[in-house]
Amino acid sequence: MALAGLNVIEFAGLAPGPFAGLILADNGASVTRIDRPFAASSDVLCRGKRSIVVDSKVPTGRKLLEDLICSADVLIDPFRPGVMEKLGLGPELFLGDAVRKGLNKRLIYARVVGFPRTGPHKDMAGHDINYLALSGVLAMMPGTSEKPTFPLNIVADFAGGGAMCALGILLALVERARTGHGQVINVDMVSGTRYVSSFPLIQSYLGTGMLGGPRGTNLLDGGAPFYTVYTCKDGGWMSVGCLEPQFFKSFINIFNKSLPEDFSPLHGWKPDASSQFQTDEWPRLAEYLKQGFLTQPRDFWADVYHGTDACTVPVLTPAEAGKQTSHIPARHPQVSAPNQTYPDSKDVALEPGMHTEEILFSSLISSLTSIKMASQQLKPFTREEVAKHNTPDDLWIIIDTKVYNISRFKAMHPGGLSVLLDDQIAGQDATEAFFSLHRYEVLEKPQYQRLVVGIIEGEKPAIHGRIAGELSKVPYAEPTWLTAGYHSPYYTENHRQFQKAIRKFFDEVVYYDSIDREADGKRPSQSVIDQMAALNMHAMRMGPGKHLQGRILMNGLVAPEQFDYFHELIITQEFARSSLRGYGDGLLGGKVIGLPPVLNFGSEELKAKVVPEVLAGKKFICLAISEAQAGSDVMGLQTTAVKSEDGKEWIINGSKKWITNGTFADYFTVGCKTEDGFTVILVERGPGVETKQIKTSYSTTAGTAYITFDDVRVPVGNTLGEEGGGIFVMLSNFNHERWVMCCASARSQRSIIEECLKWTTQRKVFGKPLHSQAVIRAKLAAMMSRAESIQSWLENITYQMCNMSYKQQAGKLAGPIALLKSYSTSCGQDTARDAVQVFGGRGITQSGMGKFIEHYHRTIPFDSLLGGAEDVLADLGVRQALRGMPKDARL
């Protein structure tokens, strides 16, 4: 079966959690339900599951739960928010966080709650009817004119809750197959209900089509007499669903012919095909059908319509339906239970704890097997023993003391079989040859780790790849303050602890998502955004300020009043180190430049609405200034904003281009030409706003967009700053924006230096390392000099920012920051060009040894353009300096 071998832990609960587990169990997964001591269970969704009773309140019980979850593929948490955390079994224990490594990085941690985890209802208790009500779906249900009818607990508990949870788990399994990493799946029944009800909700919102009128008057809610249920003579029911004209015609012909000859409840009137969509005829048609069905029992009508296309079948009771579907053969792969008959009550009960001993024994055997397999895989060999395995059918090699059996892999080797059969490779130590062609990450892939059969006796590996959270020992790969033996006047011990936690988080959470999203071009995963929000990292990326008050930063590692620009510099530089360029912009780069105008110039009402949801990663914002007509000329913008006749709204028309995050943004900080000059207005996505992806030479994961505004109406209260004072709003934003870009640029160049130093050490030319060539050393010297000068200048400016007011920064640092930005991005282009020369052909190849060099070389031009072109900023810096020239200065 499709999910055979999948190990699922399900904590006992009601409805949605058990149903998600049932879907998995019915399709082959091994599902273990965790029951509490002395707790009775009313759960009937337990087909194919096992049960173990564990007391989580005692240390041994908690340890057992930890062990069971450590060996699981999926955990289903049905509790209210915070329960698992109180047990000490929250997702961070298994998946890890910024402080510690997870115990089970492959775990899919599925959580099902009623109300959304953020918002006014997050801590309230509720049931299906409440979630259905809050979703907007209950209001559309059939019923009387006074109130809707509650449709059992199918829609919220099972469709919006359990089924959506199972879908989330399956999608996470697909992603885990690519990345090897699990994730947290958050499902709430309000959102799930809205999702599965998308069709009727959209119809109702639009006010047209099948659900355009009040409840009970539409095609799908009992209003149409040809899409409803009728009572028959014996009290049974028939369902009529002949929406399409051809089926309605067939239905009416059969119905009229099947009625008694003297049947005339409406003075001889009979419907025909033209009656269907004449709504004024619906009452008469409904009465005709009602009286007609009452003339015969249900089974009579069932026989009459059986085998026709009239869309009319009997309403079966649950017992009848069970008997009728029991003969239906199962399809493969299965997506439902193989047998949906309804057994006796004793057959659906799962006695709590009935499999406790069996599960404990299986857990013990599994642990012993893992230990045995590990010891077998690391069997010691001598180099002489390995040398004997040197034939095509028995081929071993050594890489960094590990022994690989590549006998079955040899045919798949991209370099061909002859490379592996070389006398210097087959049965020999191939470490140097391997690293001249492959990156270390190749060895970390599961498909190649399985080839390891042992290790060279008495020797230990000397080479390692990327270690999450670790500082690099490669010279110039780290800024001076992070290099052993060096000192800095700028950074405190708190900065150093903060850097450790940030690097570990980005290495474990962001890095792998960055690789995947650059590959598929999709925006950064919501799970990453949510994990950053949990640490208030989105708020910290906005810099110091009032928006941090009351927030817990990095699990309390730094207090809001202690947070300064050096903390923000650390976040930006660690982010640049662990992510690729397009992804770096995609992970809410638009927020970093689009939200400050709202924070600094928005009304209190506007900030209360927008800021919390943006900093929580639930809504996205971007800065929409650039236009095809204007480019960097802010005062030459063509997008217009005109007030409505009543003066309450702006009406915006125009377009924006090259807008980072624009394709998925919910809010747009828009620069507009108004009667008084240039005004900045916050626009919410809605009618008249259209975004299109722009294909650039960097990455679609950044969501770069072309945006059009067509008579977009925006409340005047969304004005940021004064009308006509938009230039001051933007100028106040530019310093921070450009400073952030300088932080990232400086750190990215160090990553390129590290790549080049590693490559020139392991790459051999003419029998010597590549760095033996003077021309290569000259390029390395230039790279190092540029990186050191940028970082030093950057840290000096950052120190000034920490000791200046916002107003002082605007007056004194606009020029220096502009010059630094121009200098750093110009240096970056020089470094990119030199790095390509160092790597040769590999430097222009999107995979393999030089893939990061190729990516940097391809994307570095964006740094020189975003936030102001290099030449424009250099000129700005000089003009700012000239303004400060003393009038009495002479040679």
C-alpha positions in Angstrom: 0.0 0.0 0.0 1.1 3.6 -0.6 2.1 4.4 3.0 3.4 1.0 4.0 6.3 1.5 6.4 5.3 4.9 7.6 5.4 5.1 11.4 2.7 7.5 12.9 2.2 8.5 16.5 -1.3 9.8 17.2 -2.3 11.3 20.5 -5.8 10.3 21.4 -8.4 12.9 20.6 -11.7 13.5 19.0 -12.8 13.7 15.3 -10.1 15.5 13.2 -6.9 14.0 14.7 -8.3 10.4 14.7 -9.7 10.9 11.1 -6.3 12.1 9.8 -4.7 9.0 11.5 -7.5 6.8 9.9 -6.7 8.0 6.4 -3.0 7.2 6.9 -3.8 3.8 8.5 -6.2 2.8 5.8 -3.4 3.4 3.2 -0.8 1.3 4.9 0.7 3.4 7.7 1.4 1.9 11.1 -0.5 4.2 13.5 0.0 4.0 17.2 -2.5 5.8 19.4 -1.2 7.2 22.7 -3.9 6.9 25.4 -3.9 8.3 28.9 -4.1 6.0 32.0 -7.6 5.1 33.1 -9.1 7.1 30.2 -12.0 5.6 28.3 -12.2 6.1 24.6 -15.3 6.9 22.5 -13.2 7.0 19.3 -14.6 4.8 16.5 -12.1 6.0 13.9 -9.5 3.4 15.0 -9.5 0.9 12.2 -6.0 -0.6 11.7 -4.5 1.3 14.7 -2.7 0.1 17.8 -2.9 1.6 21.3 -0.4 2.1 24.1 -1.2 3.7 27.5 1.5 6.1 28.7 1.5 8.4 31.7 3.1 11.6 30.4 3.2 13.1 33.9 5.9 10.7 35.2 9.5 11.0 34.0 9.6 7.4 32.6 6.4 8.0 30.7 7.6 11.2 29.2 10.9 9.6 28.2 9.0 6.7 26.6 7.0 9.2 24.5 10.2 11.0 23.5 11.7 7.7 22.4 8.6 6.7 20.4 8.4 10.1 18.7 12.1 10.0 17.9 11.6 6.9 15.8 8.4 8.1 14.2 7.8 9.7 10.7 4.7 11.6 11.7 3.2 12.9 14.9 -0.5 14.0 15.1 -1.1 16.5 17.9 -4.8 17.1 18.4 -4.5 19.3 21.5 -5.1 23.0 22.1 -2.1 25.3 21.7 0.6 24.9 24.3 -0.4 21.4 25.6 2.5 19.5 24.0 4.9 22.3 25.0 3.9 21.9 28.7 4.6 18.2 28.3 8.1 19.1 27.1 7.3 17.5 23.7 7.0 20.5 21.5 8.2 20.6 17.9 11.5 22.3 18.8 12.6 19.2 20.8 12.5 17.0 17.7 13.0 19.5 14.8 15.4 21.7 16.7 15.5 25.5 17.1 18.1 28.3 17.2 19.5 26.9 20.5 19.6 23.1 20.2 19.7 20.4 17.6 16.5 18.4 17.1 16.2 14.7 18.1 14.3 13.7 14.9 14.9 16.2 12.0 12.7 14.0 9.7 9.6 14.2 11.9 6.4 15.7 10.4 4.8 17.3 13.3 1.1 17.8 12.4 -1.0 20.0 14.7 -4.8 20.3 14.5 -6.7 23.1 16.3 -10.1 24.7 16.0 -9.5 28.4 15.7 -6.5 30.0 14.0 -3.3 30.0 16.1 -3.1 33.8 15.9 -6.0 36.2 16.3 -8.7 36.9 18.9 -10.1 33.4 19.1 -6.7 31.5 19.4 -7.2 30.6 23.2 -10.9 29.8 23.1 -12.5 26.4 23.2 -14.9 25.5 20.5 -16.6 22.8 18.4 -17.4 22.1 14.8 -20.4 24.4 14.7 -18.3 27.3 16.0 -15.6 26.8 13.5 -18.1 26.5 10.7 -19.8 29.6 11.9 -16.6 31.7 12.0 -15.5 30.4 8.6 -18.5 32.1 6.9 -19.7 28.7 5.6 -22.6 28.1 8.1 -24.3 31.2 6.9 -24.7 29.7 3.5 -26.1 26.4 4.6 -29.8 25.6 3.7 -32.4 26.1 6.4 -35.3 28.5 7.1 -35.3 32.2 6.3 -34.6 32.8 10.0 -31.5 30.7 10.4 -29.3 28.1 8.6 -29.1 24.4 9.5 -26.1 22.8 11.0 -24.9 19.9 8.7 -23.6 17.4 11.3 -19.9 17.8 12.1 -18.7 16.8 8.6 -17.4 20.1 7.2 -15.2 21.5 9.9 -14.1 18.4 11.9 -13.5 16.0 9.1 -13.1 18.0 5.8 -11.5 21.2 7.1 -9.7 19.4 10.0 -8.9 15.8 9.5 -8.7 15.6 5.7 -6.7 18.8 5.5 -4.3 17.5 8.2 -3.8 14.3 6.2 -3.2 16.3 3.0 -0.6 18.5 4.8 1.2 15.4 6.0 1.3 13.9 2.5 2.6 17.1 1.1 5.3 17.2 3.8 6.3 13.7 3.0 6.8 14.7 -0.6 9.0 17.6 0.5 10.9 15.4 3.0 11.7 13.0 0.1 13.6 15.9 -1.6 15.2 17.6 1.4 15.4 14.9 4.1 13.8 17.4 6.6 10.5 17.2 8.4 8.4 20.2 9.3 5.5 21.5 11.4 2.1 21.2 9.8 -0.4 23.7 11.3 -4.0 23.1 10.5 -7.0 25.0 12.0 -10.5 24.1 11.3 -11.7 27.6 10.5 -9.1 28.0 7.8 -9.5 24.4 6.6 -13.3 24.8 6.3 -12.9 28.0 4.3 -10.4 26.2 2.0 -12.6 23.2 1.2 -15.5 25.6 0.8 -13.7 27.8 -1.7 -16.2 27.3 -4.5 -19.4 28.4 -2.6 -17.5 31.1 -0.6 -16.2 32.7 -3.8 -19.6 32.4 -5.5 -21.2 34.1 -2.4 -18.6 36.8 -2.3 -19.1 37.6 -6.0 -22.8 37.7 -5.5 -23.4 35.9 -8.8 -24.0 32.5 -10.2 -25.2 29.6 -8.1 -25.1 31.3 -4.7 -25.8 34.9 -5.7 -29.0 35.5 -3.7 -30.3 35.1 -0.1 -30.1 31.6 1.5 -32.8 29.2 0.2 -33.2 31.0 -3.2 -30.2 29.7 -5.1 -29.4 26.7 -7.2 -27.3 24.8 -4.6 -29.0 25.6 -1.3 -32.5 24.2 -1.8 -33.9 27.1 -3.6 -34.1 25.4 -7.0 -36.9 22.7 -7.2 -34.7 20.7 -9.6 -31.8 20.4 -7.0 -33.3 19.3 -3.8 -34.9 16.3 -1.9 -38.5 15.1 -2.1 -40.5 12.9 0.2 -42.2 9.8 -1.2 -45.4 8.0 -0.4 -43.7 5.6 2.1 -41.7 8.4 3.8 -38.5 7.7 1.9 -36.7 10.4 -0.1 -35.5 10.9 -3.6 -32.6 13.3 -4.5 -33.1 15.4 -7.6 -30.0 17.1 -9.1 -30.8 17.8 -12.8 -29.1 21.2 -13.1 -28.2 20.9 -16.7 -31.0 21.6 -19.2 -30.6 18.2 -21.1 -30.9 16.3 -17.8 -33.8 18.4 -16.6 -35.7 17.7 -19.8 -35.1 13.9 -19.4 -36.2 14.1 -15.7 -39.4 15.9 -16.5 -40.3 13.6 -19.4 -39.9 10.5 -17.2 -41.7 12.1 -14.3 -44.7 13.2 -16.3 -45.1 9.8 -17.9 -44.8 8.0 -14.5 -47.6 9.9 -12.8 -51.3 8.8 -12.7 -53.4 10.0 -15.6 -55.6 12.0 -13.3 -52.7 13.7 -11.6 -53.5 17.5 -11.7 -52.6 19.2 -8.4 -52.2 22.6 -10.2 -55.4 22.7 -12.3 -53.8 20.5 -15.0 -50.5 22.5 -15.3 -47.5 20.4 -16.2 -43.9 21.6 -16.5 -41.8 21.4 -19.6 -38.1 22.1 -20.4 -38.7 25.8 -20.5 -39.8 25.8 -16.8 -36.3 25.2 -15.4 -34.8 28.7 -15.3 -38.0 30.7 -15.1 -37.6 31.6 -11.4 -41.2 32.9 -11.2 -42.3 29.3 -12.1 -40.2 27.7 -9.3 -43.0 27.7 -6.7 -45.4 26.0 -9.0 -42.7 23.6 -10.2 -41.8 22.7 -6.6 -45.4 22.0 -5.6 -45.9 19.9 -8.7 -42.8 17.7 -7.9 -43.7 17.6 -4.2 -47.2 16.2 -4.9 -46.0 13.9 -7.7 -43.3 12.1 -5.6 -46.0 11.6 -2.9 -48.0 9.4 -5.3 -45.5 6.5 -5.1 -43.0 4.9 -2.7 -39.3 5.6 -2.9 -38.3 2.4 -4.5 -40.8 2.9 -7.3 -39.1 6.1 -8.2 -35.7 4.6 -7.8 -36.6 1.9 -10.3 -38.1 4.4 -12.7 -34.9 6.5 -12.8 -32.4 3.8 -12.5 -30.1 3.6 -15.5 -31.1 7.0 -16.8 -29.2 10.3 -17.0 -31.9 12.2 -15.2 -29.6 12.7 -12.1 -32.2 11.3 -9.7 -31.4 8.6 -7.1 -32.8 7.4 -3.8 -31.6 8.8 -0.4 -30.1 5.7 1.3 -29.9 5.2 5.0 -26.4 4.7 6.5 -27.2 0.9 6.8 -28.3 0.7 3.2 -25.3 2.6 1.9 -23.0 0.3 3.8 -24.5 -2.8 2.2 -24.5 -1.2 -1.2 -20.8 -0.2 -1.2 -19.4 -3.3 0.4 -19.0 -5.1 -3.0 -17.1 -2.2 -4.6 -13.5 -3.3 -5.3 -10.7 -1.2 -3.9 -8.5 0.8 -6.2 -4.8 1.0 -5.9 -3.1 3.1 -4.7 -6.0 3.4 -2.2 -7.2 6.7 -0.9 -10.0 5.3 1.2 -10.9 2.3 3.4 -11.0 -1.0 1.6 -14.3 -1.9 3.2 -16.8 0.7 4.2 -19.5 -1.5 5.7 -20.6 -0.7 9.2 -19.6 -3.4 11.7 -20.9 -4.0 15.2 -19.8 -1.5 17.9 -17.4 -4.0 19.4 -15.5 -4.2 16.1 -14.7 -0.4 16.0 -13.5 0.0 19.6 -9.8 0.2 20.3 -9.3 -0.6 24.0 -6.8 1.8 25.4 -3.5 0.1 26.0 -4.3 -3.2 24.4 -1.0 -3.2 22.4 1.2 -1.7 25.1 3.5 -4.7 25.5 3.7 -5.3 21.7 4.6 -1.7 21.0 7.3 -1.6 23.8 8.8 -4.9 22.5 8.9 -3.6 18.9 10.5 -0.4 20.1 13.2 -2.3 21.9 13.9 -4.5 18.9 14.0 -1.5 16.7 16.6 0.2 18.9 18.8 -2.9 19.0 18.6 -3.3 15.2 19.7 0.3 14.7 22.7 -0.2 16.9 23.6 -3.5 15.1 23.3 -1.9 11.7 25.4 1.1 12.7 28.1 -1.2 14.0 28.0 -3.3 10.8 28.2 -0.2 8.6 31.4 1.0 10.4 33.2 -2.3 10.2 37.0 -1.6 10.3 39.1 -2.6 7.3 42.8 -2.3 6.6 43.9 -0.5 3.4 45.2 -3.9 2.2 41.8 -5.5 2.5 40.2 -2.6 0.6 42.8 -2.9 -2.2 41.5 -6.4 -3.0 38.2 -5.0 -4.1 39.3 -3.6 -7.4 37.3 -5.3 -10.1 34.2 -4.1 -12.0 32.0 -6.5 -10.1 33.7 -5.9 -6.7 34.7 -2.3 -6.6 35.5 -0.4 -3.4 37.2 3.0 -2.8 38.3 5.1 0.2 37.3 8.7 0.7 38.5 10.4 3.9 39.0 7.0 5.7 35.5 5.8 4.9 35.1 2.7 2.7 32.5 2.8 -0.1 31.2 -0.2 -2.0 30.4 1.3 -5.4 30.0 -2.0 -7.3 26.3 -1.3 -8.0 26.8 2.4 -8.4 29.5 2.3 -11.0 27.2 2.2 -14.0 25.4 5.4 -12.7 28.7 7.4 -12.2 28.4 10.5 -14.4 32.0 10.4 -15.3 31.8 6.9 -16.7 33.1 3.5 -15.6 36.6 4.0 -16.8 37.3 6.7 -14.2 36.5 4.4 -11.3 38.5 1.5 -12.8 41.7 3.5 -12.9 44.6 1.9 -11.0 44.8 5.0 -8.8 41.1 4.7 -7.9 39.8 1.1 -7.7 40.5 -0.2 -4.3 42.6 2.8 -3.4 42.3 6.1 -1.5 40.4 8.3 -3.9 40.0 11.3 -1.5 42.1 13.7 -3.6 40.5 12.7 -6.9 37.0 12.9 -5.4 37.4 16.4 -4.0 39.0 17.7 -7.2 35.6 17.0 -8.9 32.9 17.0 -6.2 31.7 19.0 -3.2 31.6 17.4 0.2 27.8 17.7 0.2 27.6 14.9 -2.3 28.8 12.5 0.4 26.0 13.6 2.7 23.3 12.6 0.4 21.4 9.5 1.6 21.8 7.6 -1.6 25.6 7.8 -1.2 25.7 7.4 2.5 24.2 3.9 2.0 27.3 2.9 0.0 29.5 3.2 3.1 30.5 -0.3 4.3 33.2 0.5 6.8 36.1 2.7 7.9 39.8 2.3 7.8 41.0 0.7 11.0 42.8 3.1 13.4 42.1 6.2 11.3 39.6 9.1 11.7 38.0 11.3 9.1 39.9 14.6 8.6 37.5 16.4 6.3 34.0 17.7 7.1 31.3 19.7 5.3 29.0 22.3 6.5 28.5 22.1 10.3 25.4 23.9 11.4 26.3 26.9 13.7 30.0 26.5 13.4 32.5 29.3 12.5 34.7 28.7 9.5 38.4 28.4 10.1 39.2 29.4 6.5 41.1 32.7 6.6 39.0 35.8 5.8 35.8 33.6 5.6 34.7 35.3 8.8 34.8 39.0 9.8 37.7 39.9 12.2 35.5 40.0 15.3 34.5 36.3 14.7 38.1 35.2 14.0 40.0 33.5 16.8 42.7 35.8 18.4 41.2 39.0 17.1 39.4 41.8 18.9 36.8 44.4 18.2 35.6 47.5 20.1 32.0 47.2 18.7 30.7 43.8 19.8 29.8 42.6 23.3 29.5 39.1 24.7 25.7 39.4 24.0 26.4 40.0 20.4 28.6 36.9 20.3 25.9 34.7 21.9 23.3 36.2 19.6 25.4 35.4 16.5 25.8 31.8 17.6 22.0 31.3 17.9 21.3 33.2 14.6 23.8 31.2 12.6 22.5 27.9 14.0 19.0 28.9 13.1 19.8 30.0 9.5 22.1 27.0 8.9 19.4 24.5 10.0 16.2 26.2 8.8 17.0 28.6 6.0 19.9 27.1 4.1 18.2 24.0 2.8 15.0 25.9 1.9 17.1 28.4 0.1 18.6 25.6 -2.1 15.2 24.1 -2.8 13.4 27.3 -3.6 16.2 28.6 -5.9 15.8 25.3 -7.7 12.0 25.4 -8.1 11.6 29.2 -8.3 8.8 29.3 -5.7 8.7 31.8 -2.9 10.3 30.8 0.5 8.4 28.2 2.4 5.8 29.4 4.9 7.2 27.1 7.5 10.5 29.0 7.4 8.6 32.3 7.7 6.6 30.9 10.6 9.7 29.7 12.5 11.3 33.1 12.0 8.1 34.8 13.4 8.2 32.5 16.5 11.6 34.1 17.3 10.4 37.6 16.4 13.1 37.7 13.7 10.9 39.6 11.2 10.6 42.3 13.8 14.3 42.3 14.5 15.1 42.7 10.8 13.4 46.2 11.0 16.1 47.4 13.4 15.9 48.8 16.9 12.7 50.7 17.7 9.4 50.8 19.6 8.0 47.9 17.5 10.2 45.5 19.5 8.7 46.5 22.9 7.0 43.7 24.7 8.4 41.0 22.3 10.6 38.1 23.3 13.6 38.1 20.9 15.4 34.9 20.1 13.8 33.1 23.1 14.9 35.9 25.4 18.5 36.0 24.3 18.5 39.8 23.8 16.1 42.3 25.5 14.2 44.7 23.2 15.9 47.7 24.8 19.3 46.0 24.4 18.8 45.3 20.7 21.0 47.6 18.5 22.1 48.0 14.9 24.9 45.5 15.4 22.4 42.8 16.3 20.6 43.7 13.1 23.9 43.6 11.2 24.5 40.1 12.5 21.0 38.9 11.3 21.5 40.3 7.9 25.1 39.0 7.5 24.2 35.5 8.7 21.2 35.5 6.4 23.4 36.5 3.5 25.9 33.7 4.4 23.2 31.0 4.5 21.0 31.8 1.6 21.2 32.4 -2.1 20.7 35.9 -3.6 17.2 35.6 -5.0 15.9 33.7 -2.0 17.4 36.4 0.2 15.1 39.0 -1.4 12.3 36.5 -1.5 12.4 35.9 2.3 10.5 39.2 2.9 13.1 41.5 1.5 10.1 43.6 0.5 9.1 43.9 4.1 12.4 45.3 5.2 12.0 48.2 2.8 8.2 48.4 2.5 7.2 48.3 6.2 9.4 51.2 7.7 7.2 53.9 6.1 4.2 52.4 7.8 6.0 52.1 11.1 7.3 55.6 10.9 4.6 57.5 9.1 1.4 55.5 9.4 -1.5 56.4 11.6 -1.9 54.4 14.9 -5.1 52.8 13.5 -3.2 51.7 10.3 -0.2 50.4 12.2 -2.5 48.4 14.6 -4.0 46.6 11.6 -0.9 46.1 9.4 2.2 45.8 11.5 1.2 42.8 13.7 0.2 40.5 10.8 3.2 41.5 8.7 5.7 40.9 11.6 3.9 37.6 12.3 4.6 36.5 8.7 0.9 36.1 8.0 0.7 39.0 5.5 3.4 40.3 3.2 4.3 43.8 2.1 6.5 45.4 -0.5 7.8 48.8 -1.6 6.4 49.9 -4.9 8.2 53.0 -6.1 10.1 52.1 -9.3 8.4 52.6 -12.7 9.4 51.8 -16.2 9.1 55.5 -17.2 10.9 56.9 -14.2 13.6 54.4 -13.0 15.5 56.1 -10.1 13.8 59.4 -10.8 11.4 59.5 -7.8 10.0 62.8 -8.7 9.3 61.6 -12.3 6.7 59.0 -11.3 3.7 58.6 -13.5 1.4 56.7 -11.1 -1.3 59.1 -10.0 -3.5 59.4 -6.9 -6.6 61.6 -7.1 -9.1 62.1 -4.3 -12.7 61.0 -4.7 -15.5 63.6 -4.7 -16.3 63.1 -1.1 -12.5 63.3 -0.2 -12.6 60.0 1.7 -10.6 57.9 -0.8 -7.6 58.0 -3.1 -8.2 56.7 -6.6 -4.9 55.3 -7.9 -3.9 54.6 -11.5 -0.6 53.6 -13.0 2.0 50.9 -12.9 5.2 49.8 -11.0 8.0 47.6 -12.2 10.8 45.5 -10.7 9.0 45.3 -7.4 10.6 42.8 -5.0 8.0 40.4 -3.4 5.3 42.0 -5.5 3.8 38.7 -6.8 2.8 37.5 -3.4 2.5 40.8 -1.4 -0.8 41.7 0.4 0.2 45.3 0.9 2.0 47.8 -1.3 3.8 50.9 -0.1 3.2 53.0 -3.3 4.7 56.2 -4.4 2.1 58.4 -6.3 2.0 61.7 -8.0 -0.7 63.8 -6.4 -1.9 67.4 -6.7 0.5 68.5 -4.0 3.5 66.7 -5.4 4.7 63.2 -4.4 2.7 61.2 -1.8 3.2 57.7 -0.3 0.1 55.6 0.2 -0.4 52.1 1.6 -2.5 49.9 -0.9 -4.0 46.6 0.1 -4.4 43.9 -2.6 -7.9 44.0 -3.9 -10.0 45.0 -6.9 -8.0 46.8 -9.5 -4.6 45.6 -8.3 -2.9 43.1 -10.7 0.6 41.6 -10.3 2.6 39.8 -12.9 5.9 37.9 -12.5 8.9 39.5 -14.2 11.5 37.1 -15.5 14.9 38.3 -14.7 18.4 36.7 -14.7 18.2 36.1 -11.0 15.5 34.2 -9.3 11.7 34.0 -9.4 11.8 33.1 -5.7 12.2 36.8 -5.1 8.7 37.4 -6.5 9.8 40.4 -8.7 6.7 41.9 -10.2 5.1 44.3 -12.6 2.1 45.9 -10.9 -0.8 47.7 -12.4 -3.3 49.9 -10.5 -6.6 50.4 -12.3 -9.0 52.8 -10.4 -7.9 51.3 -7.1 -9.8 53.0 -4.2 -7.9 53.4 -1.0 -9.0 55.2 2.2 -7.3 58.5 2.7 -6.3 57.2 6.2 -3.8 55.0 4.4 -1.7 58.0 3.5 1.9 57.7 5.0 3.1 61.0 6.1 1.8 64.3 4.8 0.2 64.7 1.4 2.9 65.9 -0.9 5.6 65.0 1.6 6.3 61.6 0.1 9.9 62.5 -0.7 10.7 62.8 3.0 9.1 59.5 3.7 11.3 57.8 1.0 14.5 59.6 2.0 14.1 58.5 5.6 13.7 55.0 4.3 16.7 54.9 1.9 19.5 55.1 4.6 18.4 51.9 6.3 17.6 50.1 3.1 21.1 50.8 1.6 22.8 50.0 4.9 21.1 46.6 4.9 22.3 46.0 1.4 25.8 46.9 2.4 25.6 44.4 5.3 24.6 41.6 2.9 27.1 42.6 0.2 30.0 42.5 2.6 29.1 39.1 3.9 28.4 37.6 0.5 31.9 38.5 -0.7 33.5 36.6 2.2 31.5 33.5 1.2 33.1 33.8 -2.3 36.5 34.2 -0.8 36.0 31.0 1.2 34.9 29.1 -1.9 37.9 30.4 -3.8 40.4 29.5 -1.0 39.1 26.0 -0.7 39.1 25.5 -4.4 42.6 26.8 -5.0 43.9 24.5 -2.2 42.3 21.3 -3.5 42.5 22.0 -7.2 45.8 20.8 -8.8 47.4 22.3 -11.9 50.8 21.2 -13.2 51.1 18.9 -10.2 50.7 21.8 -7.7 47.8 23.5 -5.9 46.1 26.2 -8.0 47.2 28.9 -5.5 50.8 28.2 -6.5 50.1 30.5 -9.5 51.0 34.1 -8.8 48.1 35.4 -10.8 45.7 33.5 -8.7 47.2 34.8 -5.5 46.9 38.3 -6.8 43.2 37.8 -7.4 42.8 36.4 -3.9 44.7 39.4 -2.4 42.3 41.8 -4.2 39.3 39.9 -2.9 40.5 39.9 0.7 41.4 43.6 0.6 38.0 44.6 -0.7 36.1 42.5 1.9 38.1 43.8 4.8 37.8 47.5 3.8 34.0 47.1 3.3 33.5 45.5 6.6 35.6 48.0 8.5 33.8 51.0 6.9 30.4 49.2 7.5 31.1 48.7 11.2 32.2 52.3 11.6 28.9 53.5 10.1 26.9 51.1 12.2 28.6 52.4 15.3 27.6 55.9 14.3 24.0 54.7 13.8 24.0 53.3 17.3 25.0 56.7 18.7 22.9 59.0 16.6 19.2 59.9 16.6 17.1 59.0 13.6 17.2 62.7 12.6 21.0 62.9 13.0 21.4 59.8 10.8 19.4 61.3 8.1 21.5 64.4 8.1 25.0 63.0 8.5 25.0 59.4 7.2 23.1 59.7 3.9 26.3 60.5 2.0 28.6 58.0 3.7 26.0 55.2 3.3 25.5 56.0 -0.3 29.3 55.9 -0.9 29.6 52.7 1.0 26.8 51.1 -1.0 28.3 52.2 -4.3 31.8 51.0 -3.2 30.6 47.6 -1.8 28.5 46.6 -4.8 31.3 47.7 -7.2 33.7 45.6 -5.2 31.3 42.7 -5.4 31.3 42.8 -9.2 35.1 42.8 -9.2 35.1 39.8 -6.8 32.5 38.0 -8.9 34.6 38.4 -12.1 37.8 37.3 -10.3 36.1 34.3 -8.8 34.9 33.1 -12.2 38.5 33.3 -13.5 39.7 31.3 -10.5 37.1 28.6 -11.0 37.3 28.6 -14.8 34.5 26.8 -16.6 33.1 25.6 -13.3 32.5 29.3 -12.4 29.8 29.5 -15.1 28.2 26.1 -14.4 25.0 26.1 -12.3 25.8 22.8 -10.6 28.9 21.2 -9.1 32.0 22.7 -7.7 31.4 26.3 -8.8 27.7 26.5 -8.5 27.8 29.3 -5.8 30.3 31.3 -7.9 28.0 31.1 -11.0 25.0 32.1 -8.8 26.9 35.1 -7.3 28.3 36.2 -10.7 24.8 36.0 -12.2 23.0 37.9 -9.4 25.6 40.5 -8.3 24.3 43.1 -10.9 21.1 43.3 -8.8 23.0 44.6 -5.8 24.5 47.4 -8.0 20.9 48.5 -9.0 18.6 48.0 -6.1 18.4 50.8 -3.7 20.0 53.2 -6.2 22.5 52.6 -9.0 26.2 52.7 -8.2 26.9 55.9 -10.2 23.9 57.7 -8.8 24.8 56.9 -5.2 28.5 57.8 -5.7 27.3 61.2 -7.0 24.9 61.5 -4.1 27.8 60.9 -1.7 29.9 63.6 -3.3 27.0 66.1 -3.4 26.3 65.5 0.3 30.0 66.2 1.0 30.0 69.4 -1.1 27.1 70.7 0.9 29.2 70.4 4.0 32.1 72.3 2.6 33.1 75.2 4.9 32.8 78.6 3.1 36.2 79.7 4.4 38.2 76.6 3.1 40.9 77.5 0.6 44.1 75.9 -0.6 
